[in-house]
């Protein structure tokens, strides 16, 4: 049922997003030189790598200076990229990944190989299901970049504290991937995005059933 929902929503989403994509593509190219898309290898179900699609929000080659984004004022982010990141519009092309079966709409966010190598044997259970476009960790860590910007060693903080906590936050859905929880996490994600427009965000206190 969840795979059927993924296919249906991803197809509808790509069709509806197409007109906006053409506009965003033009603005991305006008803002800085480079491709419209940012492609990155991530680790998916079964530990297999796949190519994740995003709209490019950084200057070309920016990931050579680090895989983590440190704060909203990271100098590598383009002016238009800040807008795309704020409302998570850069993540919309992952509907392609959902359609292809690399990802689900809901599931643990896929990591690059460098961070997966730090998983314990128990944490590797997260690789038994499809990764997702959104999850409970994404909702809880909506200000992750700002947290990392305050750290003296952002990479160490991410590996030792944030990454294990993200996995623990997603544990319930990993063990209970129900349609009810699927839609509840989508609802929480949409509420989080709407809160960025000025509404109150109470997603940190949310639980799944």
SERO-4910 file (N, C-alpha, C, O; in steps of 0.05 Angstrom, whole numbers):
BEGIN
 pado doro    nc1    nc2    nc3   cac1   cac2   cac3    cc1    cc2    cc3    oc1    oc2    oc3
  Unk    A     17    -24      0      0      0      0     17     25      0     12     44    -15
  Unk    A     39     26     17     56     49     18     70     54     -9     73     77    -17
  Unk    A     78     32    -22     91     36    -48     71     47    -68     79     64    -85
  Unk    A     47     39    -67     26     50    -85     21     79    -80     18     95    -98
  Unk    A     21     86    -54     18    115    -47     42    131    -57     38    153    -67
  Unk    A     66    120    -54     90    134    -63     88    139    -93     93    162   -102
  Unk    A     80    119   -108     78    122   -138     57    143   -145     62    161   -162
  Unk    A     34    142   -132     12    160   -139     19    189   -132     16    207   -149
  Unk    A     30    193   -108     36    220    -99     60    232   -115     60    255   -121
  Unk    A     80    215   -120    103    225   -135     96    233   -163    106    253   -173
  Unk    A     79    218   -177     70    225   -204     55    251   -204     60    269   -220
  Unk    A     35    253   -186     19    278   -184     37    301   -176     34    323   -187
  Unk    A     55    297   -158     73    318   -149     91    329   -172     95    353   -174
  Unk    A    102    311   -188    119    319   -210    104    335   -231    114    354   -242
  Unk    A     79    326   -236     62    340   -256     56    368   -245     58    388   -260
  Unk    A     48    371   -220     40    396   -209     64    415   -206     61    440   -208
  Unk    A     87    404   -200    111    420   -195    125    430   -221    141    448   -221
  Unk    A    118    417   -244    132    423   -269    133    453   -276    154    463   -282
  Unk    A    110    467   -276    111    496   -283    130    512   -264    145    528   -273
  Unk    A    128    506   -238    145    520   -219    174    513   -223    192    529   -220
  Unk    A    179    487   -230    207    479   -235    220    494   -258    243    502   -255
  Unk    A    205    500   -279    216    515   -301    225    543   -293    246    553   -301
  Unk    A    209    555   -275    215    582   -265    240    580   -247    258    596   -249
  Unk    A    239    561   -228    262    558   -209    288    551   -224    309    561   -217
  Unk    A    286    535   -245    310    528   -260    323    553   -272    347    556   -272
  Unk    A    306    570   -283    316    595   -296    329    613   -274    350    625   -280
  Unk    A    317    614   -251    328    631   -229    354    620   -218    372    635   -210
  Unk    A    356    593   -217    381    581   -207    404    587   -225    426    594   -216
  Unk    A    399    584   -251    420    589   -271    428    619   -272    451    626   -275
  Unk    A    408    637   -268    413    665   -268    429    674   -243    444    693   -244
  Unk    A    424    659   -221    437    666   -195    467    658   -194    483    673   -183
  Unk    A    473    635   -207    501    626   -207    505    606   -229    486    592   -237
  Unk    A    529    603   -239    535    584   -260    534    556   -250    541    550   -227
  Unk    A    526    538   -268    526    509   -260    499    496   -268    482    509   -280
  Unk    A    497    471   -261    473    455   -267    449    464   -250    453    475   -228
  Unk    A    426    458   -260    401    463   -245    399    443   -222    391    450   -200
  Unk    A    408    418   -227    406    397   -207    433    393   -192    454    398   -203
  Unk    A    430    385   -167    453    375   -152    449    346   -148    429    337   -137
  Unk    A    468    330   -157    467    301   -155    487    291   -135    510    299   -135
  Unk    A    479    273   -118    497    262    -97    491    233    -92    468    225    -91
  Unk    A    512    217    -89    509    189    -82    501    186    -52    515    197    -35
  Unk    A    479    172    -47    471    166    -20    467    136    -17    465    122    -37
  Unk    A    467    127      8    464     99     14    434     93     20    422    105     37
  Unk    A    423     74      5    395     67      8    391     39     20    408     29     34
  Unk    A    368     28     14    360      2     25    380    -19     17    389    -21     -6
  Unk    A    387    -36     36    407    -57     31    435    -47     29    453    -62     21
  Unk    A    440    -22     36    467    -11     34    476     -4      6    499      2      1
  Unk    A    457     -5    -13    463      2    -41    462     32    -46    445     46    -36
  Unk    A    481     42    -61    482     70    -67    463     77    -90    459     61   -108
  Unk    A    452    101    -89    435    111   -111    441    141   -114    453    153    -96
  Unk    A    433    152   -136    437    181   -141    413    196   -131    391    192   -141
  Unk    A    417    214   -112    396    231   -101    395    257   -116    415    269   -122
  Unk    A    370    266   -122    366    290   -138    357    313   -120    340    310   -103
  Unk    A    370    337   -124    361    361   -110    364    384   -130    378    382   -150
  Unk    A    350    406   -125    356    431   -139    381    442   -127    385    442   -103
  Unk    A    399    452   -144    424    462   -134    420    488   -119    408    507   -129
  Unk    A    431    489    -94    428    513    -77    456    525    -70    457    546    -57
  Unk    A    477    511    -78    504    520    -72    519    525    -99    510    517   -120
  Unk    A    541    539    -96    558    543   -119    570    516   -128    574    499   -111
  Unk    A    574    512   -153    584    487   -164    610    479   -150    628    496   -147
  Unk    A    612    454   -143    636    444   -130    639    450   -100    659    445    -88
  Unk    A    617    461    -88    618    469    -60    622    446    -41    634    449    -20
  Unk    A    613    422    -49    615    399    -31    643    389    -27    649    373    -10
  Unk    A    662    399    -44    690    393    -40    701    405    -15    722    396     -5
  Unk    A    687    425     -4    696    439     20    681    429     45    681    442     65
  Unk    A    668    405     42    654    394     65    626    385     57    613    398     40
  Unk    A    617    363     70    591    352     63    568    364     80    545    362     72
  Unk    A    575    376    103    555    388    120    551    417    113    570    432    106
  Unk    A    526    427    115    520    455    112    520    468    139    505    459    157
  Unk    A    537    488    143    541    500    169    526    527    171    538    547    163
  Unk    A    502    527    181    487    551    185    475    562    159    483    555    137
  Unk    A    455    579    162    441    591    139    459    610    124    455    616    101
  Unk    A    480    620    138    498    639    125    523    626    113    543    639    108
  Unk    A    522    600    109    544    586     96    550    600     69    532    602     52
  Unk    A    574    609     66    581    625     42    579    610     16    579    623     -5
  Unk    A    577    584     17    574    568     -7    546    569    -19    541    563    -42
  Unk    A    526    576     -2    498    577    -11    493    602    -27    501    624    -20
  Unk    A    479    599    -50    472    621    -67    449    637    -55    436    627    -37
  Unk    A    445    661    -64    423    677    -54    396    664    -58    379    663    -40
  Unk    A    391    654    -82    366    640    -88    365    614    -73    343    604    -66
  Unk    A    388    601    -69    390    576    -55    379    578    -26    368    559    -16
  Unk    A    384    601    -14    373    606     13    343    603     14    332    591     33
  Unk    A    330    615     -6    301    613     -8    292    584    -12    273    575      2
  Unk    A    305    570    -30    298    542    -36    301    525    -11    285    507     -6
  Unk    A    322    529      4    328    513     28    308    519     50    299    501     64
  Unk    A    301    545     53    283    552     75    257    537     74    246    529     94
  Unk    A    246    534     50    220    521     46    223    492     35    203    480     27
  Unk    A    248    482     36    253    454     27    245    449     -2    240    426     -9
  Unk    A    244    470    -18    237    466    -46    259    451    -61    253    438    -81
  Unk    A    284    454    -51    306    439    -64    303    409    -63    315    394    -78
  Unk    A    286    400    -44    282    371    -40    261    359    -59    260    335    -62
  Unk    A    245    376    -72    223    366    -89    232    347   -111    217    328   -116
  Unk    A    255    351   -124    263    332   -145    267    303   -135    269    285   -151
  Unk    A    267    299   -108    269    272    -98    244    256   -103    243    232    -99
  Unk    A    223    270   -114    200    255   -123    208    236   -146    195    215   -150
  Unk    A    229    243   -161    240    226   -181    251    200   -168    246    178   -178
  Unk    A    265    204   -146    275    181   -131    253    163   -121    255    138   -120
  Unk    A    232    176   -111    208    161   -101    196    145   -124    189    122   -120
  Unk    A    192    158   -147    180    144   -170    197    120   -178    187     99   -185
  Unk    A    223    124   -178    241    102   -187    243     80   -167    251     57   -173
  Unk    A    235     85   -142    236     64   -121    261     66   -104    265     49    -87
  Unk    A    278     86   -108    302     90    -92    294     98    -63    306     91    -44
  Unk    A    272    113    -62    263    125    -37    233    122    -34    218    116    -53
  Unk    A    223    128     -9    195    130     -3    191    159      4    210    174     10
  Unk    A    166    168      5    161    195     15    168    197     45    178    218     54
  Unk    A    164    176     60    170    176     88    190    153     94    186    130     86
  Unk    A    210    160    109    230    141    116    255    155    126    257    180    121
  Unk    A    274    141    138    298    154    147    314    168    125    317    155    104
  Unk    A    323    192    129    337    206    108    363    191    101    377    182    119
  Unk    A    369    188     75    393    173     67    418    190     72    418    214     67
  Unk    A    439    177     81    464    190     86    484    183     64    481    164     49
  Unk    A    506    199     63    528    192     45    544    169     58    542    164     82
  Unk    A    559    155     42    574    132     52    592    139     76    595    122     94
  Unk    A    604    162     76    622    170     97    609    168    125    622    159    144
  Unk    A    584    175    127    570    175    153    558    147    159    556    139    182
  Unk    A    550    133    138    540    106    142    561     88    154    555     69    169
  Unk    A    586     93    147    609     77    158    611     79    188    625     63    200
  Unk    A    598     99    200    600    102    229    576     88    243    575     89    268
  Unk    A    558     76    228    535     62    240    545     38    256    564     24    248
  Unk    A    533     33    279    537      8    294    521    -14    280    505     -8    262
  Unk    A    526    -39    287    511    -61    275    481    -58    280    465    -64    262
  Unk    A    474    -48    303    445    -44    309    434    -21    292    411    -23    283
  Unk    A    449      0    289    440     22    273    437     16    244    422     29    229
  Unk    A    451     -4    234    450    -12    206    422    -23    199    417    -27    175
  Unk    A    406    -29    219    379    -38    213    363    -17    198    343    -24    185
  Unk    A    372      8    200    358     30    186    359     26    156    343     37    141
  Unk    A    379      9    147    382      4    118    364    -18    107    366    -25     84
  Unk    A    347    -29    125    329    -50    117    305    -40    102    291    -55     88
  Unk    A    299    -13    104    276     -2     91    285     21     72    307     30     74
  Unk    A    267     28     54    274     50     36    278     76     52    263     82     71
  Unk    A    298     92     45    301    118     57    278    136     48    264    130     29
  Unk    A    275    159     61    252    176     54    259    205     49    282    214     55
  Unk    A    240    219     38    243    248     33    240    263     60    253    283     64
  Unk    A    224    252     78    220    264    104    218    243    126    210    220    120
  Unk    A    225    251    150    223    232    173    221    249    198    221    273    198
  Unk    A    218    235    221    216    249    246    241    265    253    239    286    266
  Unk    A    264    254    245    289    268    250    290    295    235    301    314    246
  Unk    A    280    295    211    280    320    195    263    341    209    269    365    208
  Unk    A    241    332    221    223    350    234    236    361    260    235    385    265
  Unk    A    248    343    275    260    351    301    284    369    296    289    389    310
  Unk    A    300    362    276    325    377    270    321    397    247    338    399    229
  Unk    A    299    411    248    294    430    227    315    453    227    319    466    206
  Unk    A    328    458    249    348    479    251    376    466    254    394    478    267
  Unk    A    380    443    243    405    429    246    429    446    237    450    446    250
  Unk    A    427    459    214    449    475    204    458    497    223    482    502    226
  Unk    A    438    509    237    445    529    257    459    517    281    477    529    292
  Unk    A    451    493    289    463    479    311    493    473    304    511    477    320
  Unk    A    497    463    280    524    456    271    542    481    269    566    479    274
  Unk    A    530    504    263    546    528    260    558    538    286    577    553    286
  Unk    A    546    529    309    556    537    335    577    518    346    589    524    367
  Unk    A    581    496    333    600    475    342    629    481    334    633    491    312
  Unk    A    648    475    351    676    479    345    685    458    324    703    463    308
  Unk    A    672    434    326    678    413    307    651    401    297    642    381    308
  Unk    A    639    414    277    613    405    267    612    376    259    592    362    264
  Unk    A    633    366    245    633    339    236    632    319    259    617    299    258
  Unk    A    647    324    280    647    307    303    621    307    317    610    287    326
  Unk    A    609    331    320    582    334    333    562    318    318    545    304    329
  Unk    A    563    319    291    543    305    275    546    275    278    526    261    282
  Unk    A    570    265    277    575    236    279    569    225    306    557    203    309
  Unk    A    577    239    327    576    228    354    549    232    368    541    216    385
  Unk    A    535    254    361    511    261    375    486    263    357    466    249    363
  Unk    A    487    278    336    463    283    320    455    258    305    432    250    305
  Unk    A    474    245    291    468    221    275    455    199    292    435    188    283
  Unk    A    467    191    314    454    170    331    426    178    340    408    161    341
  Unk    A    422    204    347    396    213    356    376    212    333    353    205    338
  Unk    A    384    219    309    367    217    286    357    189    282    333    184    278
  Unk    A    375    170    284    367    142    280    348    133    302    328    118    296
  Unk    A    352    141    327    334    134    348    306    146    344    286    134    351
  Unk    A    305    171    334    280    184    329    264    169    308    239    169    309
  Unk    A    277    157    289    264    143    267    258    113    273    245    100    257
  Unk    A    267    104    296    264     76    302    236     66    302    230     44    292
  Unk    A    217     82    312    190     72    314    178     68    286    165     47    281
  Unk    A    182     87    268    172     83    240    185     60    226    173     46    210
  Unk    A    211     57    231    226     35    219    212      8    227    210    -10    210
  Unk    A    204      6    252    191    -19    261    161    -19    256    149    -41    257
  Unk    A    149      4    251    120      5    246    114     23    222    102     45    226
  Unk    A    121     15    198    116     32    174     87     30    165     82     21    143
  Unk    A     69     40    181     40     38    175     31     62    158     45     82    157
  Unk    A      9     58    144     -3     80    128    -10    104    146     -6    127    139
  Unk    A    -20     98    170    -26    119    189     -2    136    196     -3    161    195
  Unk    A     20    123    203     44    138    210     56    152    185     68    173    188
  Unk    A     53    140    162     62    152    137     49    179    133     63    199    128
  Unk    A     23    180    135      9    206    131     13    225    155     12    249    151
  Unk    A     17    214    179     21    232    202     47    247    199     49    270    206
  Unk    A     68    233    190     94    246    187     93    266    164    106    287    165
  Unk    A     78    260    143     75    280    121     60    304    132     68    327    125
  Unk    A     40    300    148     25    322    161     44    340    178     43    364    176
  Unk    A     60    327    195     79    342    212     99    358    195    106    380    202
  Unk    A    107    346    173    127    359    156    114    384    143    127    405    142
  Unk    A     90    381    133     76    404    121     71    426    142     73    450    136
  Unk    A     64    418    166     60    438    188     86    452    194     85    476    200
  Unk    A    108    438    194    134    450    199    140    471    177    150    493    184
  Unk    A    135    464    152    141    483    131    123    507    132    132    530    127
  Unk    A     98    503    139     79    526    142     87    544    165     83    568    164
  Unk    A     99    532    186    108    548    209    130    567    201    134    588    215
  Unk    A    145    561    180    167    579    172    156    605    159    170    624    155
  Unk    A    130    604    153    117    628    142    106    646    163     93    666    158
  Unk    A    110    638    189    102    656    210     84    642    231     79    654    252
  Unk    A     75    618    226     59    604    245     75    592    268    100    591    266
  Unk    A     62    582    288     75    570    311     82    542    304     66    527    293
  Unk    A    107    533    311    117    506    305    118    490    331    133    497    349
  Unk    A    101    470    332    101    453    356    109    424    350    103    406    365
  Unk    A    123    421    327    129    394    318    149    379    336    149    354    335
  Unk    A    165    393    352    184    379    369    170    363    391    181    344    402
  Unk    A    145    370    396    131    355    417    113    333    405     99    319    420
  Unk    A    115    329    379     98    309    366    108    281    370    132    276    373
  Unk    A     89    262    370     96    234    371     81    219    349     60    229    339
  Unk    A     91    196    341     76    180    322     64    156    336     72    148    358
  Unk    A     45    144    323     28    124    336     32     96    324     19     77    333
***
